[in-house]
Amino acid sequence: MNASMLNAEENQSRLKVSITARLIAVLTYTIPIIGGALSSILLIRVFRVLREAETAGIGAVMGGMKEAAVPVIISLYLAAICGIAVIIFLIARMFMQTKTASPPFWFFAVGWILCLVPAALFWKAQWLVIEVLSPGSSVSAGGIGGVGAEISQWLMLSVIAAPVVFILLVVISVIPFSSKSDPKWSSLIAAAMIEILLIATAVAIPFLINEPKRKDETVNLPENVKYVEFDHDIDKETSMVVTLASDNKLFIRQENNVSGKIERTEKIITREELPEKLKKFSEVMSPDKQIVYLKADVGASYDNVLQIFEIIRKAAISKAGLVVVGEKKESDPYQTYSAKFEVKLPEPPDKAHEPVKPNPLTLVAMLNSDGTLKLNNEDMGMISDPERLENRLREVFKYRENDGVFRVGTNEVEKTVFLKVSKSSKYGDFIKLVEAVKSAGAAPIGIQIDDLLK
C-alpha cells in the first residue's frame, strides 16, 4: 500500500467525529439549561408568594430574587468544572492515535450560545424587575403592573426553552458531520474559549444585574437625609415634578406611551413656560393635592431655587415637596423610596394693606451667606453642625407644650418655623437647615421668600 492510499484512508477515517467528546460537551451545556429554567421557576414562585403577602417590601422582593438566582449561578460554575474535563479529554486526544476527529469549532460555539438561552431569558426578567424598582428608570414609570405581563412572559419562555434547547443540543451531538484539517487544535482552542466565557459570565452577571439603584441622571439629589417623609405620589403620572440642575437648567417630567409601555423622560423648559404648566396642573388637581415636587441639584444656587418658589406661589400653589434621598435603613435598604420635605410657601405680600404686627410666637431660623445660623437673631452656630439650633428648638417646643401654647384655631402645639436663607447659599445647605428644624419637631415649615439678604 503506497503513501497516497494511506493518506486517503486516514482522511476518510477522520470524517468520523468523536461521539465521546460531543457527549461530554453536551453534558456540560445541559447544566446551565437546567439552572436557568430552575431559577425562572423559583422566581415565578417568589412572585406568587409576594402577591399574597401585601406588606412585602423591596427588601423581600430582592431577597426572593437573589435566592432564585442561585441555581443559575451555581450551574454556570458546575458547567465550568465540567468544561475542564472537556479540555483535558481534548488534550489527551492530541497525544493519542485516533481514527475520529474532535468536534469542530462551531459545535462548541453553538452549544455555548444555546445553553445560555434559558438563563438569558431569566436574566431579562430579573433585569426588568430591578429596573421597575429603580427610581428614575424609564421602565419604572408604569410600575410593576406596567411590565408584570412582560416579566411573566420572559420567565415562561425560559422554562419552555429549556427542553427545546436540550433537544437541539442532543440533535447536533448525534448528527454526522465532518471536521476540517487539523481539527484537534481548533477544538481545544474553542473549548478553552468557552470555558473562559462560562467563568466570566458566572462572575459578571451578579455585578451587572445586582440591585435597584437610583437613576436620576439629571441632578444629584441631597443624599442620606434623615426625618424625611416617604411619598409615593412623587412617582405618579399625575404629579407635577420640576427639576433644577446645577447649571440652572429647568426640566419638567413627562410620560410617553411607547408601544404600549409608559416611559418617563424629562423635557427642558424655560421659566417663562413653567407658569402655564403650573396653571394647567392646578386646574385638574384638587386643592389638597396641589403640591409641586422640586428635584434640585445639591450644588444649585439657592437664589435659583427661590425663583422657582416664586413662580410656584404666583400660580396660587402653596406647597412644595423638596425631593431628597433618604438614609439607608431596614425599611428602605436600597434608598429607593421617594422621599420629600414638605414646605409651605407664603402668599405674595399685599402692599395695599398696612404691615401686620409680628407674632411674638414666630420662630425664624436664618442661614447667612457665611454659613452661620440664627434663631430670631440668637446665634446658633454653623450649618455644618446645627445641633445647637436643634436643641434650642426642642426646648422652645417643650416649653410651649407644657404651657399649652397652641396654633390658632387648632389643638396642636405651635411649632411653625420659618426659614430665611441667604440667596448666595447652596441648596444643599438649605436642605441641611430643613433637616435640622424637622428633626427638632418643627411643623409646618415655612419658606421666607421676600426681603432676603444676598
Backbone hydrogen bonds, N-H to C=O, Kabsch-Sander energy under -0.5 kcal/mol:
donor,donor_aa,acceptor,acceptor_aa,energy
6,L,2,N,-1.7
7,N,3,A,-2.4
8,A,4,S,-2.0
9,E,5,M,-2.2
10,E,6,L,-2.3
11,N,7,N,-2.6
12,Q,8,A,-2.1
13,S,9,E,-2.1
14,R,10,E,-1.6
15,L,12,Q,-1.2
16,K,13,S,-1.5
18,S,101,A,-3.3
22,R,18,S,-1.4
23,L,19,I,-2.4
24,I,20,T,-2.3
25,A,21,A,-1.9
26,V,22,R,-2.5
27,L,23,L,-2.5
28,T,24,I,-2.0
29,Y,25,A,-2.2
30,T,26,V,-1.6
31,I,27,L,-1.1
33,I,29,Y,-0.8
34,I,30,T,-2.1
35,G,31,I,-2.3
36,G,32,P,-2.7
37,A,33,I,-2.1
38,L,34,I,-2.6
39,S,35,G,-2.3
40,S,36,G,-1.8
41,I,37,A,-2.3
42,L,38,L,-2.5
43,L,39,S,-2.3
44,I,40,S,-2.1
45,R,41,I,-2.0
46,V,42,L,-2.2
47,F,43,L,-2.1
48,R,44,I,-1.7
49,V,45,R,-2.3
50,L,46,V,-2.7
51,R,47,F,-1.9
52,E,48,R,-1.0
53,A,49,V,-1.5
54,E,52,E,-1.1
56,A,53,A,-1.6
61,V,57,G,-2.0
62,M,58,I,-2.8
63,G,59,G,-2.2
64,G,60,A,-2.3
65,M,61,V,-2.3
66,K,62,M,-2.4
67,E,63,G,-1.9
68,A,64,G,-2.2
69,A,65,M,-1.6
70,V,66,K,-0.6
70,V,67,E,-0.9
73,I,69,A,-1.8
74,I,70,V,-2.8
75,S,71,P,-2.6
76,L,72,V,-1.4
77,Y,73,I,-1.7
78,L,74,I,-2.6
79,A,75,S,-2.5
80,A,76,L,-1.9
81,I,77,Y,-2.0
82,C,78,L,-2.5
83,G,79,A,-2.2
84,I,80,A,-1.2
85,A,81,I,-1.1
86,V,82,C,-1.6
87,I,83,G,-2.1
88,I,84,I,-2.7
89,F,85,A,-2.4
90,L,86,V,-2.3
91,I,87,I,-2.4
92,A,88,I,-2.4
93,R,89,F,-1.8
94,M,90,L,-1.0
94,M,91,I,-0.6
95,F,91,I,-0.7
95,F,92,A,-1.1
96,M,93,R,-1.2
98,T,96,M,-0.9
101,A,16,K,-3.5
107,F,104,P,-0.8
108,F,104,P,-1.0
109,A,105,F,-1.8
110,V,106,W,-2.8
111,G,107,F,-2.1
112,W,108,F,-2.3
113,I,109,A,-2.1
114,L,110,V,-2.6
115,C,111,G,-2.2
116,L,112,W,-1.0
116,L,113,I,-0.6
117,V,114,L,-1.4
120,A,116,L,-3.1
121,L,117,V,-2.2
122,F,118,P,-1.9
123,W,119,A,-2.8
124,K,120,A,-2.0
125,A,121,L,-1.8
126,Q,122,F,-2.6
127,W,123,W,-2.8
128,L,124,K,-2.0
129,V,125,A,-1.9
130,I,126,Q,-2.2
131,E,127,W,-2.4
132,V,128,L,-2.2
133,L,129,V,-1.7
134,S,130,I,-0.6
134,S,131,E,-0.9
137,S,134,S,-1.8
140,S,137,S,-0.5
141,A,138,S,-1.0
142,G,139,V,-0.8
142,G,262,I,-0.6
143,G,140,S,-1.2
146,G,142,G,-0.7
146,G,143,G,-1.0
147,V,143,G,-0.8
147,V,144,I,-0.5
148,G,144,I,-1.1
151,I,147,V,-2.6
152,S,148,G,-2.2
153,Q,149,A,-2.0
154,W,150,E,-2.2
155,L,151,I,-2.1
156,M,152,S,-2.4
157,L,153,Q,-2.5
158,S,154,W,-1.9
159,V,155,L,-1.9
160,I,156,M,-2.6
161,A,157,L,-2.7
162,A,158,S,-1.1
164,V,160,I,-1.1
165,V,161,A,-3.1
166,F,162,A,-2.2
167,I,163,P,-2.3
168,L,164,V,-1.9
169,L,165,V,-2.4
170,V,166,F,-2.3
171,V,167,I,-2.4
172,I,168,L,-2.4
173,S,169,L,-1.1
174,V,170,V,-1.0
174,V,171,V,-0.9
175,I,171,V,-1.9
186,S,182,D,-0.9
187,S,183,P,-2.3
188,L,184,K,-2.2
189,I,185,W,-2.5
190,A,186,S,-2.3
191,A,187,S,-2.6
192,A,188,L,-2.3
193,M,189,I,-2.3
194,I,190,A,-2.4
195,E,191,A,-2.0
196,I,192,A,-2.1
197,L,193,M,-2.3
198,L,194,I,-2.4
199,I,195,E,-2.0
200,A,196,I,-2.6
201,T,197,L,-2.5
202,A,198,L,-2.3
203,V,199,I,-2.1
204,A,200,A,-2.7
205,I,201,T,-2.3
207,F,204,A,-1.1
208,L,204,A,-2.3
209,I,205,I,-3.2
210,N,208,L,-0.6
215,K,135,P,-3.5
217,E,215,K,-1.8
221,L,219,V,-0.8
224,N,326,G,-0.8
225,V,325,V,-2.4
229,E,340,K,-2.5
231,D,338,S,-3.1
234,I,231,D,-1.3
235,D,232,H,-1.0
236,K,233,D,-1.2
239,S,236,K,-1.3
240,M,291,I,-0.6
241,V,239,S,-0.7
242,V,240,M,-0.5
242,V,293,Y,-3.1
243,T,251,F,-2.6
244,L,295,K,-2.7
245,A,243,T,-0.5
245,A,249,K,-2.6
248,N,245,A,-1.8
250,L,269,I,-0.6
251,F,243,T,-2.6
252,I,267,K,-2.5
253,R,241,V,-1.8
254,Q,265,T,-2.6
256,N,263,E,-3.0
258,V,256,N,-0.9
258,V,261,K,-3.3
259,S,257,N,-0.6
261,K,258,V,-1.8
263,E,256,N,-3.4
263,E,261,K,-0.6
265,T,254,Q,-2.4
267,K,252,I,-2.8
269,I,250,L,-2.3
273,E,270,T,-0.6
274,L,270,T,-1.2
277,K,273,E,-1.4
278,L,274,L,-2.5
279,K,275,P,-2.2
280,K,276,E,-2.1
281,F,277,K,-2.0
282,S,278,L,-2.5
283,E,279,K,-1.5
284,V,280,K,-1.1
284,V,281,F,-0.6
285,M,281,F,-1.3
289,K,286,S,-1.9
290,Q,287,P,-1.1
291,I,289,K,-1.6
292,V,319,K,-1.8
293,Y,240,M,-2.7
293,Y,291,I,-0.6
294,L,321,G,-3.2
295,K,242,V,-3.1
295,K,293,Y,-0.6
296,A,294,L,-0.8
297,D,244,L,-2.3
298,V,220,N,-2.9
300,A,297,D,-2.2
302,Y,425,S,-2.9
303,D,423,K,-1.3
304,N,301,S,-0.5
305,V,301,S,-1.5
306,L,302,Y,-2.6
307,Q,303,D,-1.4
308,I,304,N,-1.2
309,F,305,V,-2.3
310,E,306,L,-2.5
311,I,307,Q,-1.8
312,I,308,I,-2.4
313,R,309,F,-2.5
314,K,310,E,-1.8
315,A,311,I,-0.9
315,A,312,I,-0.7
316,A,313,R,-1.6
317,I,312,I,-1.5
318,S,316,A,-0.5
319,K,290,Q,-0.5
320,A,343,V,-2.2
321,G,292,V,-2.5
322,L,320,A,-0.6
322,L,341,F,-3.3
323,V,294,L,-2.3
323,V,321,G,-0.9
324,V,339,A,-1.7
325,V,222,P,-2.9
326,G,324,V,-0.6
327,E,225,V,-1.0
329,K,332,D,-0.9
332,D,329,K,-1.0
335,Q,332,D,-1.6
339,A,324,V,-0.9
340,K,229,E,-2.2
341,F,322,L,-1.5
343,V,320,A,-2.6
343,V,341,F,-0.5
344,K,445,I,-3.0
345,L,318,S,-3.2
351,K,349,P,-0.9
353,H,350,D,-1.2
362,T,359,N,-2.0
363,L,416,T,-0.5
365,A,363,L,-0.5
365,A,418,F,-2.9
366,M,364,V,-0.6
366,M,374,K,-3.0
367,L,420,K,-2.3
368,N,366,M,-0.5
368,N,372,T,-2.5
371,G,368,N,-2.0
373,L,381,G,-3.1
374,K,366,M,-1.8
375,L,378,E,-2.3
376,N,364,V,-2.4
378,E,375,L,-1.3
379,D,377,N,-0.5
380,M,373,L,-2.8
383,I,371,G,-2.6
385,D,382,M,-1.4
388,R,385,D,-0.6
389,L,380,M,-0.5
390,E,386,P,-2.2
391,N,387,E,-2.7
392,R,388,R,-2.0
393,L,389,L,-2.2
394,R,390,E,-2.1
395,E,391,N,-2.0
396,V,392,R,-2.1
397,F,393,L,-2.7
398,K,394,R,-2.4
399,Y,395,E,-2.3
400,R,396,V,-2.3
401,E,397,F,-2.2
402,N,398,K,-2.3
403,D,399,Y,-2.0
404,G,400,R,-0.7
404,G,401,E,-0.6
405,V,400,R,-2.9
406,F,404,G,-1.0
407,R,412,E,-3.3
410,T,407,R,-2.2
414,E,405,V,-2.3
415,K,413,V,-0.8
415,K,443,A,-0.6
417,V,444,P,-1.8
418,F,363,L,-3.1
419,L,446,G,-2.7
420,K,365,A,-2.6
420,K,418,F,-0.5
421,V,419,L,-0.6
422,S,367,L,-2.6
423,K,453,L,-2.2
425,S,422,S,-1.7
427,Y,300,A,-2.9
428,G,298,V,-1.8
429,D,426,K,-0.5
430,F,426,K,-1.8
431,I,427,Y,-2.2
432,K,428,G,-1.6
433,L,429,D,-1.8
434,V,430,F,-2.2
435,E,431,I,-2.8
436,A,432,K,-2.0
437,V,433,L,-2.3
438,K,434,V,-2.2
439,S,435,E,-2.2
440,A,436,A,-1.1
441,G,438,K,-1.2
442,A,437,V,-2.4
443,A,415,K,-1.6
446,G,417,V,-2.6
446,G,444,P,-0.5
447,I,344,K,-2.4
448,Q,419,L,-2.7
448,Q,446,G,-0.5
449,I,447,I,-0.6
